[in-house]
Amino acid sequence: MPLYHTSHQIIEKPDVRIGRANADFGQGFYLTADEAFAACWARMRKGEATYINVYELDCDGLAVKRLGRDEEWFSYIFANRAGRPDGLPDTDVIVGPIANDTIYDTFGIFTSGLIDPAQALELLRIGPAYEQIAVKTEKAAGKLAWVSAHELSIDEVAGYRAIVAQEEAAFQEALAKAIEAL
């Protein structure tokens, strides 16, 4: 299965220690199996190209944890965002949905403690469920093979950013209705 990562660099050897420890699935190298979703993360930066890096992951011998949009998922991302020790320290790869508040700029209010966990989980379930794959260990990174990279044009990046803007508008509308109902 091909996996994708958007960057301003061609990344042949990902470093699992560069990712933020307080990200949804903790520190690691984040990818997705959805190339269009990866492209939606593309940004233009003056003087730099934008690439979609393509990889393949051999999961043989790796501890892989699959999460859904449920209480276990919420508890795991809540703990990571709060800077607590990784609740799945022996897991090499985590597969599961990305929290939409990180995609659509709600500043992580759902895991801030301002609302109770059940309400936060319901709000995190709003919108599309895009899947991310976090390669968390050196062992897993060793089984992640870089295949290729292709550069996105300015027009392609603009098109993907327009898709995100449309999705975000729909998300914000649905979120406002859900918050009013709380």
Secondary structure, DSSP 8 states (H G I E B T S, - for coil): -EEEEEESS--SS--TTSS-TTSTT-SSEEEBS-HHHHHHT---BTTB-EEEEEEEE--TT--EEE--SSHHHHHHHHHHHTT---S-TT-SEEEEE--HHHHTT-TTGGGTTSS-HHHHHHHHTSS---EEEEE-SHHHHTTEEEEEEEEE-HHHHHHHHHHHHHHHHHHHHHHHHHHHH-
